[in-house]
Amino acid sequence: MTQATDNDFQRLVLERLDKIDGDITRLDSRLEKAETKFDAYVKASEGMTRMATTIIITAGAVVIFGGVVDKADVLFAGLARLLGKG
């Protein structure tokens, strides 16, 4: 190779390396954005799971306590009889 050809080759290699470096930088930026979105999704998912669990527990408590309250008059009448006031 001649000196001019060597210089052209080196210039082409350096240009290609610069392009690859730019591609890597853009990919890194896109990956950071994807990680941020994934983190937000995980946090939202955890929050939704906690909220759903709370709703289920609350609904169960309402059903149980609703049944107890419906029978409260029977319970109080039975307790009054036991205490001799009924």
C-alpha positions as CSV (number, residue, x, y, z in Angstrom):
1,M,0.0,0.0,0.0
2,T,1.1,3.5,-0.6
3,Q,1.2,6.2,2.0
4,A,-2.0,7.8,0.6
5,T,-3.8,4.5,0.6
6,D,-2.8,3.8,4.2
7,N,-4.0,7.3,5.2
8,D,-7.3,6.7,3.4
9,F,-7.7,3.3,5.1
10,Q,-7.0,4.8,8.5
11,R,-9.4,7.6,7.9
12,L,-12.1,5.1,6.8
13,V,-11.5,3.0,9.9
14,L,-11.7,6.0,12.2
15,E,-14.9,7.2,10.5
16,R,-16.4,3.7,11.0
17,L,-15.3,3.6,14.6
18,D,-16.9,7.1,15.2
19,K,-20.1,5.8,13.6
20,I,-20.1,2.7,15.9
21,D,-19.4,4.9,18.9
22,G,-22.4,7.1,18.0
23,D,-24.6,4.0,17.6
24,I,-23.5,2.6,21.0
25,T,-24.3,6.0,22.6
26,R,-27.8,6.1,21.1
27,L,-28.4,2.5,22.1
28,D,-27.3,3.3,25.7
29,S,-29.7,6.2,25.8
30,R,-32.6,4.0,24.5
31,L,-31.7,1.4,27.1
32,E,-31.8,3.9,29.9
33,K,-35.3,5.1,28.8
34,A,-36.5,1.5,28.6
35,E,-35.1,0.8,32.1
36,T,-36.9,3.9,33.4
37,K,-40.2,2.8,31.9
38,F,-39.7,-0.7,33.3
39,D,-39.1,0.7,36.8
40,A,-42.2,2.8,36.6
41,Y,-44.2,-0.3,35.4
42,V,-42.9,-2.4,38.4
43,K,-43.7,0.4,40.9
44,A,-47.2,0.8,39.4
45,S,-47.7,-3.0,39.4
46,E,-46.7,-3.3,43.0
47,G,-49.1,-0.4,43.9
48,M,-52.0,-2.0,42.0
49,T,-51.3,-5.3,43.8
50,R,-51.4,-3.6,47.2
51,M,-54.6,-1.8,46.3
52,A,-56.3,-5.0,45.0
53,T,-55.3,-6.8,48.2
54,T,-56.7,-4.0,50.4
55,I,-60.0,-4.1,48.4
56,I,-60.3,-7.8,48.8
57,I,-59.6,-7.8,52.5
58,T,-62.0,-4.9,53.0
59,A,-64.8,-6.6,51.0
60,G,-64.3,-9.8,53.1
61,A,-64.5,-7.8,56.3
62,V,-67.7,-6.1,55.2
63,V,-69.3,-9.5,54.4
64,I,-68.2,-11.0,57.7
65,F,-69.1,-8.0,59.8
66,G,-72.3,-7.5,57.9
67,G,-73.4,-11.1,58.8
68,V,-72.5,-10.4,62.5
69,V,-74.4,-7.1,62.6
70,D,-77.4,-8.8,61.0
71,K,-77.4,-11.3,63.9
72,A,-76.5,-8.7,66.5
73,D,-80.1,-8.6,67.8
74,V,-80.1,-12.4,68.3
75,L,-76.7,-12.2,70.0
76,F,-77.8,-9.4,72.3
77,A,-81.1,-11.2,73.2
78,G,-79.1,-14.4,74.0
79,L,-76.6,-12.4,76.1
80,A,-79.5,-10.7,77.9
81,R,-81.1,-14.1,78.7
82,L,-77.7,-15.4,80.0
83,L,-77.5,-12.4,82.3
84,G,-81.1,-12.8,83.4
85,K,-82.3,-9.5,82.0
86,G,-84.4,-10.9,79.2
